[in-house]
Amino acid sequence: MLPAPYIPASGSEHPTDLARWRLKVGDGSHGRHTWVYLRTDHECTHWPQTDIDRYWLGLPTGLPESPPAKGPLEAARKGFEFYKHLQSPDGHWAGEYGGPMFLLPGLVIGTYVTGQDFPPEHKVELIRYLFNTAHPSDGGWGLHVEHHSTCFGTVMNYVALRLLGVPATHPVAVKARETFLGFGGAAALPQWGKWWLCLLNCYDWAGCIAIPAELWLLPEWMPFHPWKWWIHTRNVYIPMGFLFARKWHAPEDPLILSLREELYTADYDDIDWPAQQFNVAAADLYYPHTALLHALGALTHAWEQCVLPPVRRRAMDYTYQLVVQEDENTAYQDLGPVNKMLNQIVRFVVDGPASTPFLQHVEKTRDFMWMTGRGMLMGGTNGSQLWDIAFVSQALVETGLAREPANEQAVLGALKWLDAAQIQRNPLHFRTAFRHQTKGAWPFSTPEQGYTVSDCTGEGLKAVIYMQNHLDYTPKLVSERRLCDAVDVILSLQNPDGGCASYELIRGPKWLEWINPAEVFGNIMIEYNYPECTTSALTALSIFTKEYPEYRAAEIRCVHLAVLSCLLRFGSVRFRLCVTRASGAPGLPNPAPVGGRRFKTKAIAWLHTAQHPDGTWFGSWGICFTYATMFALESLSLAGETYGNSASVRKACDFLVRKQMADGGWGESYKACESGQWVDHAMSQVVNTAWATLALIYAKYPHREPLDRAVKLVMSRQQPDGSWNQEAIEGVFNKNCAIAYPNFKFSFTIWMLGRAHTYLQGL
């Protein structure tokens, strides 16, 4: 990799001309977006910069300004008038999906060790982004952009800067190096950092907890077989298991030799590598090591000393085939950026640098790179396209904005995009790759990436039904059969206890979390039920059955509240007796045959069990209690539970009202996700405020004063052009890592303001 042609002194410099960047949409596949730098004036003339480009680059859009809105509906209309200008020509809303600070180093290391390079403009903007995200106090980086400095974040991003061409003597590098050496240097990295440095030949494989590829050769019925792990975890460990088995690393070069001297507090050749396996800086250790993990580490270390070559070759062959299947199932996008870069290295090692699979990988890395006004980052996936369009589409219909002639083209564009985004077949490698069915699902990002996600399927289904069935000018692009396919997917995702996980059913036992080796994340070893996923599925089925009441009705419908009360009070053992008694009562529907799944009944029962004693629900994908509680109260309202008739709903609403800030808003810190307890943000946030207000509206909260205050707060933050400024980060995953959803400040604020207009008129 050649050094960057120019090294800025600080992140405030602009080594490239922001007016020359363009977002290219739909280049070869539906929903794809990549950033391109135009080097000539001729190119710029023939490809003018758009409002979308300017907005995401932080440049003035020049869009019209107007006086402050006089009411919430007018504010919602003004907000969407701005947001329409950010809609891509293909109908979706592109956007940043950044935040995690451990992804960009994997991109840079994976590119370096495979002999590839970045365009010079990309390279200097990657550097500028790292300069701009370094902590001003100690010069380090954390797990994400709002996190405290950690050994993991600081070492890995320091290495990325050095590989990109930043000299060790640069002030940013000097400050960062001082910080990570204070943590104990690279020897104190968590496992994921150790792996990346092994591939770079700046750490010894003997210093890692062993990752035996042979685990994949075990009988599939065993409770700890990798196919039962959470999908992100197993998809990372597949290529890493192959690379560990091969002990592959890049060849030494002067920069690698220099990094060996820079990264450690002791001489590289004198380090006792096996002693570093469980050496992790205190600042990084979110999920402490267990005795079982230590025992497993000793066992796998012993296995490494005696593994039979034929067994190892068989394990490597099998894990390589799983890598190939993942690549072919996703057109080399892969599930996420970590396994994508690891798979890219595997294909380089096995197939070679001139092979089509490797070159396809290199091409698809562009999909993860997002340009901002602060520089270029690596996103958490190839985007959040479906997730963002589903919410704003529902918001437009529920607020009535979709019925206004000025918005019809935007709605039609969104519907066309959703039509093409539904996955209409199962993966090429279905059972052999341990995949859940995908036919009928909507993905998180694009159909090319192609993974079923429970809440994305639910929100996509709701959005399509709203636009096709509730508006008089839209075509029926998604057939009833395809809507039913989506329902089939949702029904297939309910776990026996009634909840829904994210990508697939829960496969493994909870005790597998005791051998979580990642150290910086929580709840990564198996799937878990999530209130957000369960409620998105539940609301989607509720809306679907209103339009199509006959399809799989016995499996979907909810029994009468009296029966549900029996289930909640007495548990499943006495549930059948309640069903039998209720079936003969006047006004109650005849129940399905005993043993029928009754998705909605079981989901609502699980949702009640997941409610915290204080009345809230914990959010695992958004921050945090306001997010999950909004989803929960929407679902319960569709089941007939409101503030007036449900103690659970009243408890949730009363909690939210107690947490309302003096200015009328709500603000939650990402630290709530880490601790599992409510943590106030230093200031209110428009997104948290929108979530909390929508929750109260869904619950039919009878007192208008908290709602009025919330509406005024969100309206007061609206800018003259109709937009809202970016505030704190909105999303989270694995308890400890925050991630950005900047489109939320449009979709949910517009949604809340429009709904509040109607709701407050009725109070």
Rosetta blueprint (number, residue, H / E / L):
1 M L
2 L L
3 P L
4 A L
5 P L
6 Y L
7 I L
8 P L
9 A L
10 S L
11 G L
12 S L
13 E L
14 H L
15 P L
16 T L
17 D L
18 L H
19 A H
20 R H
21 W E
22 R E
23 L E
24 K E
25 V E
26 G L
27 D L
28 G L
29 S L
30 H L
31 G L
32 R L
33 H E
34 T E
35 W E
36 V E
37 Y E
38 L L
39 R L
40 T L
41 D H
42 H H
43 E H
44 C H
45 T H
46 H H
47 W L
48 P L
49 Q L
50 T L
51 D H
52 I H
53 D H
54 R H
55 Y H
56 W H
57 L L
58 G L
59 L L
60 P L
61 T L
62 G L
63 L L
64 P L
65 E L
66 S L
67 P L
68 P L
69 A L
70 K L
71 G L
72 P H
73 L H
74 E H
75 A H
76 A H
77 R H
78 K H
79 G H
80 F H
81 E H
82 F H
83 Y H
84 K H
85 H H
86 L H
87 Q E
88 S L
89 P L
90 D L
91 G L
92 H L
93 W E
94 A L
95 G L
96 E L
97 Y L
98 G L
99 G L
100 P E
101 M L
102 F L
103 L H
104 L H
105 P H
106 G H
107 L H
108 V H
109 I H
110 G H
111 T H
112 Y H
113 V H
114 T L
115 G L
116 Q L
117 D L
118 F L
119 P L
120 P H
121 E H
122 H H
123 K H
124 V H
125 E H
126 L H
127 I H
128 R H
129 Y H
130 L H
131 F H
132 N H
133 T H
134 A L
135 H L
136 P L
137 S L
138 D L
139 G L
140 G L
141 W L
142 G L
143 L L
144 H E
145 V L
146 E L
147 H L
148 H L
149 S L
150 T L
151 C H
152 F H
153 G H
154 T H
155 V H
156 M H
157 N H
158 Y H
159 V H
160 A H
161 L H
162 R H
163 L H
164 L H
165 G L
166 V L
167 P L
168 A L
169 T L
170 H L
171 P H
172 V H
173 A H
174 V H
175 K H
176 A H
177 R H
178 E H
179 T H
180 F H
181 L H
182 G H
183 F L
184 G L
185 G L
186 A H
187 A H
188 A H
189 L L
190 P L
191 Q H
192 W H
193 G H
194 K H
195 W H
196 W H
197 L H
198 C H
199 L H
200 L L
201 N L
202 C L
203 Y L
204 D L
205 W H
206 A H
207 G H
208 C L
209 I L
210 A L
211 I L
212 P L
213 A H
214 E H
215 L H
216 W H
217 L H
218 L L
219 P L
220 E L
221 W L
222 M L
223 P L
224 F L
225 H L
226 P H
227 W H
228 K H
229 W L
230 W L
231 I H
232 H H
233 T H
234 R H
235 N H
236 V H
237 Y H
238 I H
239 P H
240 M H
241 G H
242 F H
243 L H
244 F H
245 A H
246 R H
247 K L
248 W L
249 H L
250 A L
251 P L
252 E L
253 D L
254 P H
255 L H
256 I H
257 L H
258 S H
259 L H
260 R H
261 E H
262 E H
263 L L
264 Y L
265 T L
266 A L
267 D L
268 Y H
269 D H
270 D H
271 I L
272 D L
273 W H
274 P H
275 A H
276 Q H
277 Q L
278 F L
279 N L
280 V L
281 A L
282 A L
283 A L
284 D L
285 L L
286 Y L
287 Y L
288 P L
289 H L
290 T L
291 A H
292 L H
293 L H
294 H H
295 A H
296 L H
297 G H
298 A H
299 L H
300 T H
301 H H
302 A H
303 W H
304 E H
305 Q H
306 C H
307 V L
308 L L
309 P H
310 P H
311 V H
312 R H
313 R H
314 R H
315 A H
316 M H
317 D H
318 Y H
319 T H
320 Y H
321 Q H
322 L H
323 V H
324 V H
325 Q H
326 E H
327 D H
328 E H
329 N H
330 T H
331 A L
332 Y L
333 Q L
334 D L
335 L L
336 G L
337 P H
338 V H
339 N H
340 K H
341 M H
342 L H
343 N H
344 Q H
345 I H
346 V H
347 R H
348 F H
349 V H
350 V H
351 D H
352 G L
353 P L
354 A L
355 S L
356 T H
357 P H
358 F H
359 L H
360 Q H
361 H H
362 V H
363 E H
364 K H
365 T H
366 R H
367 D H
368 F H
369 M E
370 W E
371 M E
372 T E
373 G L
374 R L
375 G E
376 M E
377 L E
378 M E
379 G L
380 G L
381 T L
382 N L
383 G L
384 S L
385 Q H
386 L H
387 W H
388 D H
389 I H
390 A H
391 F H
392 V H
393 S H
394 Q H
395 A H
396 L H
397 V H
398 E H
399 T H
400 G L
401 L H
402 A H
403 R H
404 E L
405 P H
406 A H
407 N H
408 E H
409 Q H
410 A H
411 V H
412 L H
413 G H
414 A H
415 L H
416 K H
417 W H
418 L H
419 D H
420 A H
421 A H
422 Q L
423 I L
424 Q L
425 R L
426 N L
427 P L
428 L L
429 H L
430 F L
431 R L
432 T L
433 A L
434 F L
435 R L
436 H L
437 Q L
438 T L
439 K L
440 G L
441 A L
442 W L
443 P L
444 F L
445 S L
446 T L
447 P L
448 E L
449 Q L
450 G L
451 Y L
452 T L
453 V L
454 S H
455 D H
456 C H
457 T H
458 G H
459 E H
460 G H
461 L H
462 K H
463 A H
464 V H
465 I H
466 Y H
467 M H
468 Q H
469 N H
470 H L
471 L L
472 D L
473 Y L
474 T L
475 P L
476 K L
477 L L
478 V L
479 S L
480 E H
481 R H
482 R H
483 L H
484 C H
485 D H
486 A H
487 V H
488 D H
489 V H
490 I H
491 L H
492 S H
493 L L
494 Q E
495 N L
496 P L
497 D L
498 G L
499 G L
500 C E
501 A L
502 S L
503 Y L
504 E L
505 L L
506 I L
507 R L
508 G L
509 P L
510 K H
511 W H
512 L H
513 E H
514 W H
515 I H
516 N L
517 P L
518 A L
519 E L
520 V L
521 F L
522 G L
523 N L
524 I L
525 M L
526 I L
527 E L
528 Y L
529 N L
530 Y L
531 P H
532 E H
533 C H
534 T H
535 T H
536 S H
537 A H
538 L H
539 T H
540 A H
541 L H
542 S H
543 I H
544 F H
545 T H
546 K H
547 E H
548 Y L
549 P L
550 E L
551 Y L
552 R L
553 A H
554 A H
555 E H
556 I H
557 R L
558 C L
559 V L
560 H L
561 L H
562 A H
563 V H
564 L H
565 S H
566 C H
567 L H
568 L H
569 R H
570 F H
571 G L
572 S H
573 V H
574 R H
575 F H
576 R H
577 L H
578 C H
579 V H
580 T H
581 R H
582 A H
583 S H
584 G L
585 A L
586 P L
587 G L
588 L L
589 P L
590 N L
591 P L
592 A L
593 P L
594 V L
595 G L
596 G L
597 R L
598 R L
599 F H
600 K H
601 T H
602 K H
603 A H
604 I H
605 A H
606 W H
607 L H
608 H H
609 T H
610 A H
611 Q L
612 H L
613 P L
614 D L
615 G L
616 T L
617 W L
618 F L
619 G L
620 S L
621 W L
622 G E
623 I L
624 C L
625 F H
626 T H
627 Y H
628 A H
629 T H
630 M H
631 F H
632 A H
633 L H
634 E H
635 S H
636 L H
637 S H
638 L H
639 A L
640 G L
641 E L
642 T L
643 Y L
644 G L
645 N L
646 S L
647 A H
648 S H
649 V H
650 R H
651 K H
652 A H
653 C H
654 D H
655 F H
656 L H
657 V H
658 R H
659 K L
660 Q L
661 M L
662 A L
663 D L
664 G L
665 G L
666 W E
667 G E
668 E E
669 S L
670 Y L
671 K H
672 A H
673 C H
674 E H
675 S H
676 G L
677 Q L
678 W L
679 V L
680 D E
681 H E
682 A E
683 M E
684 S E
685 Q E
686 V H
687 V H
688 N H
689 T H
690 A H
691 W H
692 A H
693 T H
694 L H
695 A H
696 L H
697 I H
698 Y H
699 A L
700 K L
701 Y L
702 P L
703 H L
704 R L
705 E H
706 P H
707 L H
708 D H
709 R H
710 A H
711 V H
712 K H
713 L H
714 V H
715 M H
716 S H
717 R H
718 Q E
719 Q L
720 P L
721 D L
722 G L
723 S L
724 W E
725 N L
726 Q L
727 E L
728 A L
729 I L
730 E L
731 G E
732 V E
733 F E
734 N L
735 K L
736 N L
737 C E
738 A E
739 I E
740 A L
741 Y L
742 P L
743 N L
744 F H
745 K H
746 F H
747 S H
748 F H
749 T H
750 I H
751 W H
752 M H
753 L H
754 G H
755 R H
756 A H
757 H H
758 T H
759 Y H
760 L H
761 Q H
762 G H
763 L L
